[in-house]
Amino acid sequence: MAVHSVSSCEVVSNEIIEDIIGEIDADLEFQPRAFSPVFCALKAAVNAVVAACRDAGPVDEVIAAQRTHVVAAGSTCEKAFGLFVENMLSASAT
């Protein structure tokens, strides 16, 4: 399922997105119809946040805006995004 290319708009690899989803719901990867929308929404949200960090943008505002987008993809996506943000903020604090 993983693709190894990362474009300039896609800062975070597909493998990392898949790992984050797997931490929340390990069985979702085996349900392609359910996995795809969660993957796409999470990937867009995560890349937006990382781009804001990289470009010294308004990270808190971007996180808040992306939270509203991932909610539409369901609770797994919302939890996965929360886990990503928590880990990112924890890593940046050290």
PyMOL Python script that loads the backbone (N, CA, C, O; Angstrom):
from pymol import cmd

cmd.read_pdbstr("""\
ATOM      1  N   MET A   1       0.806  -1.191   0.000  1.00  0.00           N
ATOM      2  CA  MET A   1       0.000   0.000   0.000  1.00  0.00           C
ATOM      3  C   MET A   1       0.858   1.267   0.000  1.00  0.00           C
ATOM      4  O   MET A   1       0.413   2.306  -0.489  1.00  0.00           O
ATOM      5  N   ALA A   2       2.032   1.204   0.518  1.00  0.00           N
ATOM      6  CA  ALA A   2       2.877   2.386   0.673  1.00  0.00           C
ATOM      7  C   ALA A   2       3.499   2.816  -0.653  1.00  0.00           C
ATOM      8  O   ALA A   2       3.890   1.993  -1.481  1.00  0.00           O
ATOM      9  N   VAL A   3       3.575   4.118  -0.818  1.00  0.00           N
ATOM     10  CA  VAL A   3       4.228   4.716  -1.975  1.00  0.00           C
ATOM     11  C   VAL A   3       5.439   5.463  -1.453  1.00  0.00           C
ATOM     12  O   VAL A   3       5.346   6.148  -0.435  1.00  0.00           O
ATOM     13  N   HIS A   4       6.578   5.345  -2.131  1.00  0.00           N
ATOM     14  CA  HIS A   4       7.812   5.898  -1.585  1.00  0.00           C
ATOM     15  C   HIS A   4       8.145   7.298  -2.064  1.00  0.00           C
ATOM     16  O   HIS A   4       9.161   7.848  -1.637  1.00  0.00           O
ATOM     17  N   SER A   5       7.357   7.895  -2.917  1.00  0.00           N
ATOM     18  CA  SER A   5       7.677   9.247  -3.366  1.00  0.00           C
ATOM     19  C   SER A   5       6.982  10.275  -2.491  1.00  0.00           C
ATOM     20  O   SER A   5       5.878  10.046  -1.995  1.00  0.00           O
ATOM     21  N   VAL A   6       7.641  11.405  -2.309  1.00  0.00           N
ATOM     22  CA  VAL A   6       7.080  12.498  -1.520  1.00  0.00           C
ATOM     23  C   VAL A   6       7.281  13.770  -2.325  1.00  0.00           C
ATOM     24  O   VAL A   6       8.416  14.165  -2.588  1.00  0.00           O
ATOM     25  N   SER A   7       6.186  14.416  -2.720  1.00  0.00           N
ATOM     26  CA  SER A   7       6.300  15.655  -3.487  1.00  0.00           C
ATOM     27  C   SER A   7       6.552  16.819  -2.547  1.00  0.00           C
ATOM     28  O   SER A   7       6.536  16.658  -1.327  1.00  0.00           O
ATOM     29  N   SER A   8       6.783  17.989  -3.117  1.00  0.00           N
ATOM     30  CA  SER A   8       7.047  19.163  -2.285  1.00  0.00           C
ATOM     31  C   SER A   8       5.841  19.539  -1.436  1.00  0.00           C
ATOM     32  O   SER A   8       6.000  20.156  -0.382  1.00  0.00           O
ATOM     33  N   CYS A   9       4.639  19.182  -1.873  1.00  0.00           N
ATOM     34  CA  CYS A   9       3.429  19.455  -1.096  1.00  0.00           C
ATOM     35  C   CYS A   9       3.187  18.369  -0.053  1.00  0.00           C
ATOM     36  O   CYS A   9       2.462  18.580   0.918  1.00  0.00           O
ATOM     37  N   GLU A  10       3.791  17.223  -0.259  1.00  0.00           N
ATOM     38  CA  GLU A  10       3.623  16.100   0.646  1.00  0.00           C
ATOM     39  C   GLU A  10       4.907  15.923   1.445  1.00  0.00           C
ATOM     40  O   GLU A  10       5.864  15.301   0.985  1.00  0.00           O
ATOM     41  N   VAL A  11       4.905  16.471   2.627  1.00  0.00           N
ATOM     42  CA  VAL A  11       6.101  16.487   3.454  1.00  0.00           C
ATOM     43  C   VAL A  11       6.259  15.174   4.223  1.00  0.00           C
ATOM     44  O   VAL A  11       7.380  14.723   4.458  1.00  0.00           O
ATOM     45  N   VAL A  12       5.166  14.577   4.604  1.00  0.00           N
ATOM     46  CA  VAL A  12       5.171  13.375   5.426  1.00  0.00           C
ATOM     47  C   VAL A  12       4.915  12.159   4.536  1.00  0.00           C
ATOM     48  O   VAL A  12       3.998  12.163   3.715  1.00  0.00           O
ATOM     49  N   SER A  13       5.728  11.127   4.705  1.00  0.00           N
ATOM     50  CA  SER A  13       5.602   9.931   3.869  1.00  0.00           C
ATOM     51  C   SER A  13       4.306   9.170   4.149  1.00  0.00           C
ATOM     52  O   SER A  13       3.720   9.266   5.227  1.00  0.00           O
ATOM     53  N   ASN A  14       3.889   8.423   3.154  1.00  0.00           N
ATOM     54  CA  ASN A  14       2.699   7.581   3.296  1.00  0.00           C
ATOM     55  C   ASN A  14       2.868   6.568   4.418  1.00  0.00           C
ATOM     56  O   ASN A  14       1.906   6.250   5.117  1.00  0.00           O
ATOM     57  N   GLU A  15       4.082   6.058   4.596  1.00  0.00           N
ATOM     58  CA  GLU A  15       4.331   5.067   5.644  1.00  0.00           C
ATOM     59  C   GLU A  15       4.050   5.637   7.032  1.00  0.00           C
ATOM     60  O   GLU A  15       3.493   4.951   7.889  1.00  0.00           O
ATOM     61  N   ILE A  16       4.433   6.875   7.245  1.00  0.00           N
ATOM     62  CA  ILE A  16       4.183   7.496   8.550  1.00  0.00           C
ATOM     63  C   ILE A  16       2.685   7.684   8.761  1.00  0.00           C
ATOM     64  O   ILE A  16       2.176   7.434   9.854  1.00  0.00           O
ATOM     65  N   ILE A  17       1.983   8.117   7.734  1.00  0.00           N
ATOM     66  CA  ILE A  17       0.522   8.280   7.835  1.00  0.00           C
ATOM     67  C   ILE A  17      -0.120   6.925   8.160  1.00  0.00           C
ATOM     68  O   ILE A  17      -0.981   6.833   9.035  1.00  0.00           O
ATOM     69  N   GLU A  18       0.304   5.889   7.456  1.00  0.00           N
ATOM     70  CA  GLU A  18      -0.233   4.547   7.702  1.00  0.00           C
ATOM     71  C   GLU A  18       0.064   4.095   9.128  1.00  0.00           C
ATOM     72  O   GLU A  18      -0.798   3.501   9.777  1.00  0.00           O
ATOM     73  N   ASP A  19       1.264   4.365   9.622  1.00  0.00           N
ATOM     74  CA  ASP A  19       1.629   3.987  10.991  1.00  0.00           C
ATOM     75  C   ASP A  19       0.756   4.691  12.022  1.00  0.00           C
ATOM     76  O   ASP A  19       0.319   4.080  12.997  1.00  0.00           O
ATOM     77  N   ILE A  20       0.506   5.967  11.801  1.00  0.00           N
ATOM     78  CA  ILE A  20      -0.339   6.723  12.738  1.00  0.00           C
ATOM     79  C   ILE A  20      -1.740   6.124  12.779  1.00  0.00           C
ATOM     80  O   ILE A  20      -2.307   5.928  13.853  1.00  0.00           O
ATOM     81  N   ILE A  21      -2.291   5.836  11.609  1.00  0.00           N
ATOM     82  CA  ILE A  21      -3.625   5.227  11.558  1.00  0.00           C
ATOM     83  C   ILE A  21      -3.601   3.863  12.239  1.00  0.00           C
ATOM     84  O   ILE A  21      -4.519   3.517  12.983  1.00  0.00           O
ATOM     85  N   GLY A  22      -2.541   3.088  11.980  1.00  0.00           N
ATOM     86  CA  GLY A  22      -2.419   1.764  12.584  1.00  0.00           C
ATOM     87  C   GLY A  22      -2.354   1.791  14.097  1.00  0.00           C
ATOM     88  O   GLY A  22      -2.810   0.855  14.754  1.00  0.00           O
ATOM     89  N   GLU A  23      -1.798   2.844  14.655  1.00  0.00           N
ATOM     90  CA  GLU A  23      -1.755   2.970  16.119  1.00  0.00           C
ATOM     91  C   GLU A  23      -3.147   3.168  16.705  1.00  0.00           C
ATOM     92  O   GLU A  23      -3.411   2.778  17.843  1.00  0.00           O
ATOM     93  N   ILE A  24      -4.024   3.768  15.931  1.00  0.00           N
ATOM     94  CA  ILE A  24      -5.391   4.014  16.404  1.00  0.00           C
ATOM     95  C   ILE A  24      -6.303   2.831  16.100  1.00  0.00           C
ATOM     96  O   ILE A  24      -7.108   2.432  16.940  1.00  0.00           O
ATOM     97  N   ASP A  25      -6.174   2.268  14.889  1.00  0.00           N
ATOM     98  CA  ASP A  25      -7.036   1.156  14.465  1.00  0.00           C
ATOM     99  C   ASP A  25      -6.240   0.238  13.543  1.00  0.00           C
ATOM    100  O   ASP A  25      -6.173   0.457  12.333  1.00  0.00           O
ATOM    101  N   ALA A  26      -5.645  -0.780  14.126  1.00  0.00           N
ATOM    102  CA  ALA A  26      -4.770  -1.683  13.368  1.00  0.00           C
ATOM    103  C   ALA A  26      -5.502  -2.442  12.272  1.00  0.00           C
ATOM    104  O   ALA A  26      -4.877  -2.841  11.289  1.00  0.00           O
ATOM    105  N   ASP A  27      -6.785  -2.650  12.407  1.00  0.00           N
ATOM    106  CA  ASP A  27      -7.550  -3.422  11.424  1.00  0.00           C
ATOM    107  C   ASP A  27      -8.022  -2.588  10.233  1.00  0.00           C
ATOM    108  O   ASP A  27      -8.442  -3.145   9.218  1.00  0.00           O
ATOM    109  N   LEU A  28      -7.958  -1.284  10.344  1.00  0.00           N
ATOM    110  CA  LEU A  28      -8.506  -0.421   9.291  1.00  0.00           C
ATOM    111  C   LEU A  28      -7.778  -0.595   7.960  1.00  0.00           C
ATOM    112  O   LEU A  28      -8.399  -0.473   6.904  1.00  0.00           O
ATOM    113  N   GLU A  29      -6.494  -0.873   7.988  1.00  0.00           N
ATOM    114  CA  GLU A  29      -5.720  -1.017   6.753  1.00  0.00           C
ATOM    115  C   GLU A  29      -6.259  -2.150   5.875  1.00  0.00           C
ATOM    116  O   GLU A  29      -6.064  -2.140   4.660  1.00  0.00           O
ATOM    117  N   PHE A  30      -6.926  -3.112   6.480  1.00  0.00           N
ATOM    118  CA  PHE A  30      -7.454  -4.258   5.744  1.00  0.00           C
ATOM    119  C   PHE A  30      -8.895  -4.022   5.275  1.00  0.00           C
ATOM    120  O   PHE A  30      -9.566  -4.940   4.804  1.00  0.00           O
ATOM    121  N   GLN A  31      -9.349  -2.791   5.413  1.00  0.00           N
ATOM    122  CA  GLN A  31     -10.685  -2.391   4.958  1.00  0.00           C
ATOM    123  C   GLN A  31     -10.528  -1.210   3.998  1.00  0.00           C
ATOM    124  O   GLN A  31     -10.745  -0.063   4.387  1.00  0.00           O
ATOM    125  N   PRO A  32     -10.151  -1.488   2.738  1.00  0.00           N
ATOM    126  CA  PRO A  32      -9.796  -0.413   1.802  1.00  0.00           C
ATOM    127  C   PRO A  32     -10.844   0.690   1.661  1.00  0.00           C
ATOM    128  O   PRO A  32     -10.486   1.862   1.538  1.00  0.00           O
ATOM    129  N   ARG A  33     -12.101   0.347   1.677  1.00  0.00           N
ATOM    130  CA  ARG A  33     -13.144   1.368   1.527  1.00  0.00           C
ATOM    131  C   ARG A  33     -13.177   2.315   2.718  1.00  0.00           C
ATOM    132  O   ARG A  33     -13.489   3.496   2.566  1.00  0.00           O
ATOM    133  N   ALA A  34     -12.864   1.812   3.879  1.00  0.00           N
ATOM    134  CA  ALA A  34     -12.844   2.650   5.082  1.00  0.00           C
ATOM    135  C   ALA A  34     -11.493   3.333   5.259  1.00  0.00           C
ATOM    136  O   ALA A  34     -11.422   4.459   5.753  1.00  0.00           O
ATOM    137  N   PHE A  35     -10.425   2.655   4.856  1.00  0.00           N
ATOM    138  CA  PHE A  35      -9.073   3.182   5.052  1.00  0.00           C
ATOM    139  C   PHE A  35      -8.787   4.399   4.183  1.00  0.00           C
ATOM    140  O   PHE A  35      -8.208   5.377   4.655  1.00  0.00           O
ATOM    141  N   SER A  36      -9.181   4.346   2.943  1.00  0.00           N
ATOM    142  CA  SER A  36      -8.829   5.384   1.977  1.00  0.00           C
ATOM    143  C   SER A  36      -9.260   6.793   2.393  1.00  0.00           C
ATOM    144  O   SER A  36      -8.434   7.706   2.358  1.00  0.00           O
ATOM    145  N   PRO A  37     -10.524   7.007   2.787  1.00  0.00           N
ATOM    146  CA  PRO A  37     -10.899   8.378   3.184  1.00  0.00           C
ATOM    147  C   PRO A  37     -10.171   8.868   4.429  1.00  0.00           C
ATOM    148  O   PRO A  37      -9.846  10.051   4.537  1.00  0.00           O
ATOM    149  N   VAL A  38      -9.917   7.966   5.364  1.00  0.00           N
ATOM    150  CA  VAL A  38      -9.177   8.343   6.574  1.00  0.00           C
ATOM    151  C   VAL A  38      -7.746   8.708   6.200  1.00  0.00           C
ATOM    152  O   VAL A  38      -7.217   9.721   6.658  1.00  0.00           O
ATOM    153  N   PHE A  39      -7.123   7.879   5.365  1.00  0.00           N
ATOM    154  CA  PHE A  39      -5.755   8.126   4.926  1.00  0.00           C
ATOM    155  C   PHE A  39      -5.644   9.472   4.214  1.00  0.00           C
ATOM    156  O   PHE A  39      -4.759  10.270   4.525  1.00  0.00           O
ATOM    157  N   CYS A  40      -6.525   9.722   3.275  1.00  0.00           N
ATOM    158  CA  CYS A  40      -6.457  10.969   2.488  1.00  0.00           C
ATOM    159  C   CYS A  40      -6.657  12.201   3.364  1.00  0.00           C
ATOM    160  O   CYS A  40      -5.925  13.182   3.234  1.00  0.00           O
ATOM    161  N   ALA A  41      -7.640  12.152   4.251  1.00  0.00           N
ATOM    162  CA  ALA A  41      -7.905  13.296   5.127  1.00  0.00           C
ATOM    163  C   ALA A  41      -6.754  13.528   6.094  1.00  0.00           C
ATOM    164  O   ALA A  41      -6.346  14.668   6.319  1.00  0.00           O
ATOM    165  N   LEU A  42      -6.229  12.444   6.669  1.00  0.00           N
ATOM    166  CA  LEU A  42      -5.125  12.580   7.621  1.00  0.00           C
ATOM    167  C   LEU A  42      -3.873  13.083   6.920  1.00  0.00           C
ATOM    168  O   LEU A  42      -3.171  13.944   7.451  1.00  0.00           O
ATOM    169  N   LYS A  43      -3.590  12.564   5.753  1.00  0.00           N
ATOM    170  CA  LYS A  43      -2.397  12.977   5.008  1.00  0.00           C
ATOM    171  C   LYS A  43      -2.446  14.474   4.707  1.00  0.00           C
ATOM    172  O   LYS A  43      -1.451  15.174   4.887  1.00  0.00           O
ATOM    173  N   ALA A  44      -3.580  14.959   4.257  1.00  0.00           N
ATOM    174  CA  ALA A  44      -3.714  16.385   3.951  1.00  0.00           C
ATOM    175  C   ALA A  44      -3.528  17.232   5.213  1.00  0.00           C
ATOM    176  O   ALA A  44      -2.840  18.252   5.186  1.00  0.00           O
ATOM    177  N   ALA A  45      -4.139  16.807   6.304  1.00  0.00           N
ATOM    178  CA  ALA A  45      -4.053  17.569   7.557  1.00  0.00           C
ATOM    179  C   ALA A  45      -2.633  17.588   8.111  1.00  0.00           C
ATOM    180  O   ALA A  45      -2.130  18.636   8.516  1.00  0.00           O
ATOM    181  N   VAL A  46      -1.997  16.431   8.126  1.00  0.00           N
ATOM    182  CA  VAL A  46      -0.636  16.327   8.649  1.00  0.00           C
ATOM    183  C   VAL A  46       0.328  17.157   7.799  1.00  0.00           C
ATOM    184  O   VAL A  46       1.171  17.876   8.334  1.00  0.00           O
ATOM    185  N   ASN A  47       0.203  17.056   6.495  1.00  0.00           N
ATOM    186  CA  ASN A  47       1.086  17.829   5.616  1.00  0.00           C
ATOM    187  C   ASN A  47       0.875  19.330   5.787  1.00  0.00           C
ATOM    188  O   ASN A  47       1.837  20.095   5.714  1.00  0.00           O
ATOM    189  N   ALA A  48      -0.356  19.763   6.012  1.00  0.00           N
ATOM    190  CA  ALA A  48      -0.624  21.185   6.240  1.00  0.00           C
ATOM    191  C   ALA A  48       0.055  21.677   7.517  1.00  0.00           C
ATOM    192  O   ALA A  48       0.624  22.768   7.545  1.00  0.00           O
ATOM    193  N   VAL A  49      -0.008  20.868   8.568  1.00  0.00           N
ATOM    194  CA  VAL A  49       0.609  21.247   9.840  1.00  0.00           C
ATOM    195  C   VAL A  49       2.132  21.280   9.708  1.00  0.00           C
ATOM    196  O   VAL A  49       2.775  22.224  10.168  1.00  0.00           O
ATOM    197  N   VAL A  50       2.701  20.271   9.090  1.00  0.00           N
ATOM    198  CA  VAL A  50       4.152  20.229   8.933  1.00  0.00           C
ATOM    199  C   VAL A  50       4.630  21.381   8.058  1.00  0.00           C
ATOM    200  O   VAL A  50       5.668  21.982   8.337  1.00  0.00           O
ATOM    201  N   ALA A  51       3.887  21.692   7.007  1.00  0.00           N
ATOM    202  CA  ALA A  51       4.259  22.818   6.146  1.00  0.00           C
ATOM    203  C   ALA A  51       4.224  24.131   6.932  1.00  0.00           C
ATOM    204  O   ALA A  51       5.090  24.986   6.748  1.00  0.00           O
ATOM    205  N   ALA A  52       3.229  24.291   7.804  1.00  0.00           N
ATOM    206  CA  ALA A  52       3.157  25.503   8.625  1.00  0.00           C
ATOM    207  C   ALA A  52       4.355  25.587   9.567  1.00  0.00           C
ATOM    208  O   ALA A  52       4.910  26.666   9.777  1.00  0.00           O
ATOM    209  N   CYS A  53       4.750  24.455  10.130  1.00  0.00           N
ATOM    210  CA  CYS A  53       5.939  24.441  11.004  1.00  0.00           C
ATOM    211  C   CYS A  53       7.191  24.795  10.212  1.00  0.00           C
ATOM    212  O   CYS A  53       8.007  25.606  10.649  1.00  0.00           O
ATOM    213  N   ARG A  54       7.330  24.190   9.067  1.00  0.00           N
ATOM    214  CA  ARG A  54       8.521  24.402   8.233  1.00  0.00           C
ATOM    215  C   ARG A  54       8.611  25.844   7.757  1.00  0.00           C
ATOM    216  O   ARG A  54       9.701  26.414   7.696  1.00  0.00           O
ATOM    217  N   ASP A  55       7.476  26.432   7.423  1.00  0.00           N
ATOM    218  CA  ASP A  55       7.449  27.785   6.881  1.00  0.00           C
ATOM    219  C   ASP A  55       7.253  28.859   7.945  1.00  0.00           C
ATOM    220  O   ASP A  55       7.023  30.025   7.626  1.00  0.00           O
ATOM    221  N   ALA A  56       7.345  28.458   9.213  1.00  0.00           N
ATOM    222  CA  ALA A  56       7.139  29.381  10.341  1.00  0.00           C
ATOM    223  C   ALA A  56       5.781  30.076  10.243  1.00  0.00           C
ATOM    224  O   ALA A  56       5.651  31.274  10.495  1.00  0.00           O
ATOM    225  N   GLY A  57       4.780  29.288   9.869  1.00  0.00           N
ATOM    226  CA  GLY A  57       3.420  29.820   9.745  1.00  0.00           C
ATOM    227  C   GLY A  57       2.675  29.755  11.063  1.00  0.00           C
ATOM    228  O   GLY A  57       3.248  29.401  12.093  1.00  0.00           O
ATOM    229  N   PRO A  58       1.397  30.097  11.027  1.00  0.00           N
ATOM    230  CA  PRO A  58       0.560  30.094  12.238  1.00  0.00           C
ATOM    231  C   PRO A  58       0.138  28.663  12.607  1.00  0.00           C
ATOM    232  O   PRO A  58      -0.986  28.251  12.320  1.00  0.00           O
ATOM    233  N   VAL A  59       1.029  27.922  13.234  1.00  0.00           N
ATOM    234  CA  VAL A  59       0.825  26.498  13.485  1.00  0.00           C
ATOM    235  C   VAL A  59      -0.458  26.223  14.262  1.00  0.00           C
ATOM    236  O   VAL A  59      -1.223  25.333  13.890  1.00  0.00           O
ATOM    237  N   ASP A  60      -0.704  26.970  15.332  1.00  0.00           N
ATOM    238  CA  ASP A  60      -1.915  26.737  16.135  1.00  0.00           C
ATOM    239  C   ASP A  60      -3.180  26.920  15.306  1.00  0.00           C
ATOM    240  O   ASP A  60      -4.134  26.154  15.445  1.00  0.00           O
ATOM    241  N   GLU A  61      -3.187  27.923  14.455  1.00  0.00           N
ATOM    242  CA  GLU A  61      -4.349  28.164  13.595  1.00  0.00           C
ATOM    243  C   GLU A  61      -4.519  27.043  12.578  1.00  0.00           C
ATOM    244  O   GLU A  61      -5.639  26.617  12.296  1.00  0.00           O
ATOM    245  N   VAL A  62      -3.418  26.573  12.037  1.00  0.00           N
ATOM    246  CA  VAL A  62      -3.474  25.483  11.058  1.00  0.00           C
ATOM    247  C   VAL A  62      -3.966  24.206  11.731  1.00  0.00           C
ATOM    248  O   VAL A  62      -4.791  23.490  11.164  1.00  0.00           O
ATOM    249  N   ILE A  63      -3.473  23.912  12.928  1.00  0.00           N
ATOM    250  CA  ILE A  63      -3.929  22.731  13.668  1.00  0.00           C
ATOM    251  C   ILE A  63      -5.429  22.814  13.911  1.00  0.00           C
ATOM    252  O   ILE A  63      -6.149  21.842  13.680  1.00  0.00           O
ATOM    253  N   ALA A  64      -5.906  23.959  14.373  1.00  0.00           N
ATOM    254  CA  ALA A  64      -7.333  24.120  14.641  1.00  0.00           C
ATOM    255  C   ALA A  64      -8.164  23.943  13.372  1.00  0.00           C
ATOM    256  O   ALA A  64      -9.205  23.286  13.396  1.00  0.00           O
ATOM    257  N   ALA A  65      -7.710  24.523  12.273  1.00  0.00           N
ATOM    258  CA  ALA A  65      -8.439  24.396  11.010  1.00  0.00           C
ATOM    259  C   ALA A  65      -8.452  22.951  10.531  1.00  0.00           C
ATOM    260  O   ALA A  65      -9.477  22.467  10.050  1.00  0.00           O
ATOM    261  N   GLN A  66      -7.328  22.259  10.657  1.00  0.00           N
ATOM    262  CA  GLN A  66      -7.253  20.876  10.202  1.00  0.00           C
ATOM    263  C   GLN A  66      -8.075  19.942  11.082  1.00  0.00           C
ATOM    264  O   GLN A  66      -8.597  18.936  10.602  1.00  0.00           O
ATOM    265  N   ARG A  67      -8.193  20.266  12.360  1.00  0.00           N
ATOM    266  CA  ARG A  67      -9.050  19.457  13.241  1.00  0.00           C
ATOM    267  C   ARG A  67     -10.488  19.429  12.720  1.00  0.00           C
ATOM    268  O   ARG A  67     -11.151  18.392  12.763  1.00  0.00           O
ATOM    269  N   THR A  68     -10.959  20.566  12.231  1.00  0.00           N
ATOM    270  CA  THR A  68     -12.329  20.605  11.715  1.00  0.00           C
ATOM    271  C   THR A  68     -12.460  19.764  10.448  1.00  0.00           C
ATOM    272  O   THR A  68     -13.526  19.207  10.189  1.00  0.00           O
ATOM    273  N   HIS A  69     -11.402  19.665   9.662  1.00  0.00           N
ATOM    274  CA  HIS A  69     -11.443  18.864   8.434  1.00  0.00           C
ATOM    275  C   HIS A  69     -11.412  17.361   8.731  1.00  0.00           C
ATOM    276  O   HIS A  69     -12.137  16.593   8.098  1.00  0.00           O
ATOM    277  N   VAL A  70     -10.591  16.943   9.675  1.00  0.00           N
ATOM    278  CA  VAL A  70     -10.466  15.511   9.932  1.00  0.00           C
ATOM    279  C   VAL A  70     -11.702  14.936  10.608  1.00  0.00           C
ATOM    280  O   VAL A  70     -11.960  13.737  10.500  1.00  0.00           O
ATOM    281  N   VAL A  71     -12.462  15.758  11.295  1.00  0.00           N
ATOM    282  CA  VAL A  71     -13.686  15.287  11.944  1.00  0.00           C
ATOM    283  C   VAL A  71     -14.638  14.677  10.910  1.00  0.00           C
ATOM    284  O   VAL A  71     -15.329  13.698  11.193  1.00  0.00           O
ATOM    285  N   ALA A  72     -14.665  15.257   9.729  1.00  0.00           N
ATOM    286  CA  ALA A  72     -15.552  14.757   8.674  1.00  0.00           C
ATOM    287  C   ALA A  72     -15.181  13.342   8.235  1.00  0.00           C
ATOM    288  O   ALA A  72     -16.031  12.615   7.720  1.00  0.00           O
ATOM    289  N   ALA A  73     -13.923  12.943   8.431  1.00  0.00           N
ATOM    290  CA  ALA A  73     -13.481  11.603   8.041  1.00  0.00           C
ATOM    291  C   ALA A  73     -13.720  10.570   9.137  1.00  0.00           C
ATOM    292  O   ALA A  73     -13.450   9.386   8.938  1.00  0.00           O
ATOM    293  N   GLY A  74     -14.219  11.001  10.279  1.00  0.00           N
ATOM    294  CA  GLY A  74     -14.572  10.059  11.338  1.00  0.00           C
ATOM    295  C   GLY A  74     -13.642  10.083  12.535  1.00  0.00           C
ATOM    296  O   GLY A  74     -12.615  10.762  12.546  1.00  0.00           O
ATOM    297  N   SER A  75     -14.036   9.320  13.538  1.00  0.00           N
ATOM    298  CA  SER A  75     -13.322   9.350  14.812  1.00  0.00           C
ATOM    299  C   SER A  75     -11.907   8.783  14.720  1.00  0.00           C
ATOM    300  O   SER A  75     -11.009   9.246  15.424  1.00  0.00           O
ATOM    301  N   THR A  76     -11.701   7.784  13.858  1.00  0.00           N
ATOM    302  CA  THR A  76     -10.345   7.245  13.721  1.00  0.00           C
ATOM    303  C   THR A  76      -9.401   8.317  13.193  1.00  0.00           C
ATOM    304  O   THR A  76      -8.280   8.460  13.680  1.00  0.00           O
ATOM    305  N   CYS A  77      -9.854   9.063  12.205  1.00  0.00           N
ATOM    306  CA  CYS A  77      -9.029  10.126  11.641  1.00  0.00           C
ATOM    307  C   CYS A  77      -8.797  11.227  12.674  1.00  0.00           C
ATOM    308  O   CYS A  77      -7.689  11.748  12.798  1.00  0.00           O
ATOM    309  N   GLU A  78      -9.819  11.566  13.391  1.00  0.00           N
ATOM    310  CA  GLU A  78      -9.699  12.600  14.423  1.00  0.00           C
ATOM    311  C   GLU A  78      -8.701  12.180  15.506  1.00  0.00           C
ATOM    312  O   GLU A  78      -7.873  12.982  15.937  1.00  0.00           O
ATOM    313  N   LYS A  79      -8.782  10.934  15.939  1.00  0.00           N
ATOM    314  CA  LYS A  79      -7.859  10.432  16.960  1.00  0.00           C
ATOM    315  C   LYS A  79      -6.434  10.352  16.412  1.00  0.00           C
ATOM    316  O   LYS A  79      -5.477  10.689  17.110  1.00  0.00           O
ATOM    317  N   ALA A  80      -6.296   9.910  15.173  1.00  0.00           N
ATOM    318  CA  ALA A  80      -4.967   9.811  14.562  1.00  0.00           C
ATOM    319  C   ALA A  80      -4.328  11.192  14.426  1.00  0.00           C
ATOM    320  O   ALA A  80      -3.134  11.357  14.674  1.00  0.00           O
ATOM    321  N   PHE A  81      -5.123  12.174  14.035  1.00  0.00           N
ATOM    322  CA  PHE A  81      -4.601  13.537  13.927  1.00  0.00           C
ATOM    323  C   PHE A  81      -4.190  14.049  15.304  1.00  0.00           C
ATOM    324  O   PHE A  81      -3.145  14.684  15.447  1.00  0.00           O
ATOM    325  N   GLY A  82      -5.007  13.775  16.309  1.00  0.00           N
ATOM    326  CA  GLY A  82      -4.669  14.172  17.674  1.00  0.00           C
ATOM    327  C   GLY A  82      -3.364  13.544  18.138  1.00  0.00           C
ATOM    328  O   GLY A  82      -2.552  14.199  18.790  1.00  0.00           O
ATOM    329  N   LEU A  83      -3.163  12.269  17.799  1.00  0.00           N
ATOM    330  CA  LEU A  83      -1.920  11.585  18.154  1.00  0.00           C
ATOM    331  C   LEU A  83      -0.732  12.227  17.445  1.00  0.00           C
ATOM    332  O   LEU A  83       0.313  12.441  18.058  1.00  0.00           O
ATOM    333  N   PHE A  84      -0.885  12.533  16.160  1.00  0.00           N
ATOM    334  CA  PHE A  84       0.188  13.186  15.420  1.00  0.00           C
ATOM    335  C   PHE A  84       0.546  14.528  16.054  1.00  0.00           C
ATOM    336  O   PHE A  84       1.722  14.814  16.280  1.00  0.00           O
ATOM    337  N   VAL A  85      -0.458  15.347  16.340  1.00  0.00           N
ATOM    338  CA  VAL A  85      -0.216  16.673  16.924  1.00  0.00           C
ATOM    339  C   VAL A  85       0.459  16.543  18.278  1.00  0.00           C
ATOM    340  O   VAL A  85       1.408  17.267  18.577  1.00  0.00           O
ATOM    341  N   GLU A  86      -0.027  15.626  19.093  1.00  0.00           N
ATOM    342  CA  GLU A  86       0.571  15.405  20.420  1.00  0.00           C
ATOM    343  C   GLU A  86       2.038  15.025  20.292  1.00  0.00           C
ATOM    344  O   GLU A  86       2.885  15.572  20.997  1.00  0.00           O
ATOM    345  N   ASN A  87       2.343  14.092  19.397  1.00  0.00           N
ATOM    346  CA  ASN A  87       3.728  13.654  19.204  1.00  0.00           C
ATOM    347  C   ASN A  87       4.597  14.776  18.642  1.00  0.00           C
ATOM    348  O   ASN A  87       5.746  14.943  19.050  1.00  0.00           O
ATOM    349  N   MET A  88       4.047  15.538  17.712  1.00  0.00           N
ATOM    350  CA  MET A  88       4.805  16.634  17.094  1.00  0.00           C
ATOM    351  C   MET A  88       5.130  17.708  18.135  1.00  0.00           C
ATOM    352  O   MET A  88       6.265  18.180  18.214  1.00  0.00           O
ATOM    353  N   LEU A  89       4.140  18.088  18.925  1.00  0.00           N
ATOM    354  CA  LEU A  89       4.368  19.111  19.938  1.00  0.00           C
ATOM    355  C   LEU A  89       5.324  18.624  21.017  1.00  0.00           C
ATOM    356  O   LEU A  89       6.132  19.396  21.534  1.00  0.00           O
ATOM    357  N   SER A  90       5.232  17.356  21.352  1.00  0.00           N
ATOM    358  CA  SER A  90       6.143  16.779  22.335  1.00  0.00           C
ATOM    359  C   SER A  90       7.575  16.780  21.809  1.00  0.00           C
ATOM    360  O   SER A  90       8.512  17.105  22.538  1.00  0.00           O
ATOM    361  N   ALA A  91       7.736  16.416  20.544  1.00  0.00           N
ATOM    362  CA  ALA A  91       9.075  16.382  19.939  1.00  0.00           C
ATOM    363  C   ALA A  91       9.666  17.779  19.805  1.00  0.00           C
ATOM    364  O   ALA A  91      10.869  17.966  19.987  1.00  0.00           O
ATOM    365  N   SER A  92       8.830  18.755  19.489  1.00  0.00           N
ATOM    366  CA  SER A  92       9.346  20.115  19.312  1.00  0.00           C
ATOM    367  C   SER A  92       9.669  20.791  20.634  1.00  0.00           C
ATOM    368  O   SER A  92      10.402  21.780  20.665  1.00  0.00           O
ATOM    369  N   ALA A  93       9.128  20.266  21.725  1.00  0.00           N
ATOM    370  CA  ALA A  93       9.392  20.838  23.045  1.00  0.00           C
ATOM    371  C   ALA A  93      10.740  20.384  23.614  1.00  0.00           C
ATOM    372  O   ALA A  93      11.256  20.974  24.563  1.00  0.00           O
ATOM    373  N   THR A  94      11.296  19.337  23.022  1.00  0.00           N
ATOM    374  CA  THR A  94      12.569  18.819  23.546  1.00  0.00           C
ATOM    375  C   THR A  94      13.762  19.412  22.845  1.00  0.00           C
ATOM    376  O   THR A  94      14.901  19.077  23.172  1.00  0.00           O
TER     377      THR A  94
END
""", "prot")
cmd.dss("prot")
cmd.show_as("cartoon", "prot")
cmd.util.cbc("prot")
cmd.orient("prot")
